[in-house]
Amino acid sequence: MGDEDWEAEIIKPHMSSYVPVFEKERYSSGANGDTFNRTPASSSEMDDGPSGRDHFMRSGFASGRSLGNRDAGESSKRENTSTMGGFGVGRSFGNRGFSNNKFEEGDSSGFWRQSSNDCEDNQTRNRGFSKRGGYQDGNDSEASGSSRRGGRGGFRGRRGGFGLGSSNSEYEQDEGMQRAGGLFGSRRPTLSGAEQCVTGNGDTYQSRSGSGSGRGGYKGLNEEVITGSGKNSWKSEAEGGESGDTQGPKVTYIPPPPPEDEDSIFAHYQTGINFDKYDTILVEVSGHDAPPAILTFEEANLCQTLNNNIAKAGYTKLTPVQKYSIPIILAGRDLMACAQTGSGKTAAFLLPILAHMMRDGITASRFKDLQEPECIIVAPTRELINQIYLEARKFSFGTCVRAVVIYGGTQLGHSIRQIVQGCNILCATPGRLMDIIGKEKIGLRQVKYLVLDEADRMMDMGFGPEMRKLISCPGMPSKEQRQTLMFSATFPEEIQKLAGEFLKSDYLFVAVGQVGGACRDVQQTILQVGQYSKREKLVEILRNIGDERTMVFVETKKKADFIATFLCQEKISTTSIHGDREQREREQALGDFRCGKCPVLVATSVAARGLDIENVQHVINFDLPSTIDEYVHRIGRTGRCGNTGRAISFFDPESDNHLAQPLVKVLSDAQQDVPAWLEEIAFSTYVPGFSGSARGNVFASVDTRKNYQGKNTLNTAGFSSSQAPNPVDDESWD
Ligand SMILES: Nc1ncnc2c1ncn2[C@@H]1O[C@H](COP(=O)(O)OP(=O)(O)OP(=O)(O)O)[C@@H](O)[C@H]1O
């Protein structure tokens, strides 16, 4: 079967939902998909077990104050809260609690926890120790090695697995994993069979049956390897493969080309009612001789083409991070910028870079075997880097600047073909970037701008080694000779300390609002829900929500499949995205979600950062993540660009207590209701490494350089802090 045939076989137009192959054992349907006979999952497989057990657990799911608390069991109602004039006042646990309690700050707890959590695909790091006995909820339950590691529920680490600094890092590293001979598990069962599954709409579609054995076949050495000929084999790249000298499957997926028509290129969604409120957010700039902020696009003095593109993109007003970052980048300074989710960080770096390129009189790059881009942008996930690429393409429309995107899970040859046609701005995920550099298709000598989006993620132990390799690659200009820009909504202190390797010593640090804080346009609700009640609660909430677009985050890939299947069974149109899905499936899922075909997207952390999807009105944390930073990114998929959104999180006291303190802080900083039961748990829980801190900042994300001068605090309308109400905790700053 040729490639095309294979695609035709599995990509049906109506295939909007995903029922993974391992589920087929449990579900069967009539030909019309109307009937759905469910065999209960074995209790040892999922903690969201059979309904009888759900019922049993529900009867005691809340305790103490939580029983009487309004938050327990309320899915959509939320008491009105007085939010004005009280940053951290009233119920602001953060102020009274954290300053009184002295918690030891672990050396690198935030860093390590962050890393292990983010890496739901990281095969090495997932060897944590389960906090939950008996439940196969661990990240590593998803690893290919899980079956080899024996039974369920033992040491299936869920969260906080001790990271081992592998480069098999999460989202993008699968290229590397595949090259490594498939030990890390393939993504798909073989295509040797097909069966019908039911989608939420009752559609039927072809699903593949694994040739692997049962559940073990879900991943494993013998599973899917799609070669160009459509046969299953582990084909050495050296044997006609395209990449390197190691063995692995040949990835054949060629992503669809980006849209060519102007309307699609400039398609955008509207800013929300709170867009103007950005002006009241305080901004801190630290470092020497920071150039003044600009207040309008005109002040940036960009060329006409760029201004036209900005207008066509529907941008009329700068967001705070843009007001500060654009002049800093135009002045040639290195920058670390931290601003809330959805507040326009992408344009904050793209516009000044493009402006520079235009000013420097960049010449159109021509077909060449070795391309030497002026700008390299890296981001941790494929979908995110693709999004950044589309933004770069939009803003460079009508110029001779050519942006190219390359990422894992796609045919390497395709990446190379894109590059050799010319490349001024290279948008890449780390694994693919290093591959291409290794193949001498990209030379680094001309790099003037290096951008790390989601920079804290890019520098943590998952991607850090790869990034260090990048900056020490032959030809890469030293940090003194290039401009390095880092953007994120969160910047743990440990990560900032690493930034010195990348940034010039006089870099500027821009902090918009509460550093590492949640976007205030997201209404946050925390519900106490025991693990066995979660599915029922989820369905209840989703039924109330109706067709509004909702992202449901779970902690593991396997669980994402399970919950997606479960929701489909409940006739809720659902799709899923996670690192075990093939790239074409990931893109299909995202497309179905974007266009509203599947209003529910079940996702792992792979979708937590950066994704900008119109009209996501709800985020549900079915499982809370292991770190507060991850929580901030996840809920930031809604409430973007001045729009409002809602986030509901299931807090399971059996497993989430370590998050109680930082959650309370995040909630109070964002002027949200803090449930009394959560306060109670927070007070009674000692969390090593958590610093409520005398400075009142749990994020450890202030500028860590102690002796800077020239700190400049303005709100984004341009007034000094003494002239404006100060919602920012000054103590956060040294
Ligand atoms: N000045 C502006 N005017 C109108 N819309 C804007 C402006 N700046 C950015 N946007 C839009 O706001 C949305 C969010 O921007 P972007 O994705 O860059 O946010 P972000 O800060 O990078 O978020 P995250 O932290 O989640 O990665 C995008 O749709 C973008 O086009």
The ligand as an ORCA input file, in Angstrom:
! r2SCAN-3c Opt
* xyz 0 1
  N      -1.623     44.059     19.647
  C      -2.515     43.118     19.381
  N      -3.757     43.434     18.960
  C      -4.658     42.459     18.698
  N      -4.417     41.138     18.825
  C      -3.194     40.781     19.231
  C      -2.185     41.730     19.529
  N      -1.073     41.069     19.893
  C      -1.369     39.761     19.830
  N      -2.634     39.574     19.433
  C      -3.329     38.280     19.276
  O      -3.474     37.740     20.583
  C      -3.439     36.322     20.537
  C      -2.453     35.809     21.568
  O      -1.142     36.159     21.189
  P       0.091     35.187     21.432
  O      -0.244     33.813     20.983
  O       1.284     35.836     20.878
  O       0.129     35.179     23.033
  P       1.296     34.699     24.008
  O       1.548     35.796     24.968
  O       2.450     34.196     23.226
  O       0.556     33.508     24.767
  P       1.174     32.187     25.458
  O       1.840     32.612     26.728
  O      -0.011     31.329     25.714
  O       2.148     31.593     24.498
  C      -3.071     35.962     19.112
  O      -4.240     35.572     18.437
  C      -2.519     37.254     18.531
  O      -2.716     37.360     17.145
*
